[in-house]
Amino acid sequence: MNKKWLISLVLLIIMTGCGTKITLKPPVDDQTTATVEVNEGGMEVDYEDETEYLDFEGVLEETTEETADDTGKDEQPESTRPNQEVVESDIVGYHDLIVDLSDKSIDVDITDPRLSDLVKHLKTNPYNYTLKQIGKVTQPDHLFALVNKLNQLPESYIPNDLREPQVRFSFSGPDEKRNLRDVAASGLETMFEAADTASIQLFALSGYRSYNRQRDIYNNNVSTRGVEATDKVSARPGHSEHQSGLAMDITSASAGFDLIYAFGETEEGIWVQDHAHLYGFIVRYGKDKTPITGYDYEPWHLRYVGLDLASYIYEHQITLEELYINVEKAINLQ
């Protein structure tokens, strides 16, 4: 099917106790079943009555049956697999988008030498923190690129230094998701070696994902969970850190080689939480940080940011969003 539908999405701004909750609510369609590819396009914004309208284009196309993960394991109940990659998708209706924004004000000392490179980066590359428009990541190759619900990588972006880290994986066979950018791959190798020394056995599960693969994963999640639940556990295409080549999902035998919340309570998950920063990684979506990141707790999702930022973030128990926003505020006050 090559029909094109123009989707007007309405942002309803609701003040909540934890901050501002913004819901993009589309009209109801005729319940046509199809795979819907949502591309953020030229946006028109109407600020009257605190209601903003953004135009998205949804292209309906035929589905293909394919799965991104085939590890030979028995199927697990969906409730235990919050971020499993499956790309068979039948979408009914249109997409919503829910983004939670909260007060991210914290004290940041930008004279800390660990922040010097970030300060230089943000002085020339400010990031978007509002829903007036979707921000574009202008330097996607930069180690500090902020990729989230409000900042989008180019659809065509593919890192040019991807390689497969020499670590254990939870699946066999070739796959693009084995790859990371070179600097992140080196950090992962060192971390896995340290874990082995501590008798902690980790497994890599999902690294780099192309824009198209993320689109298919997102659409499948929408078809099985609905949009609101999906937006808490799965990024929209272009908004996934996996496309940057700097993120790796990890697991363990004790977690059934799956991506489950309980991984954070295992011996392996606790070790990762306490040691990942020593190798340049952060647990990107921490506990009780959903109002800030927009995503549920993901103890398995590691993002490489380098030793300096990782140690600062771990020490202060903050998110990238909290750090970046407040560093920019401090820069503007200079």
ABEGO torsion letter per residue (X at the ends): XABBBBBBBBBBBBBBAAEBBBBBBBBBBAGBBBBBBBBBBBBBBBABGGBBBBBBBBBBBBBBBBBABBAGBBBBBAAABAABBBABBBBBEBBBBBBBBBBABBBBBAABAAAAAAAAAAAABBBBABAABBBBBABAABAABBBBAABBBBAABBBAABBBBBBBBABBEBBAAABBBAAAAAAAAAAAAAAAAAGBBBBBABBBBBAAAAAAAAAAAAAAAEAAAAAAABBBBGABAAAAGABBBBBBAAAGGBBBAAAAABAAAAAAAAAAAAAGBBBABBBGAAAAAGBBBBAABBBBAEAAAAAAAAAAGBBAAAAAAAAAAAAAAX
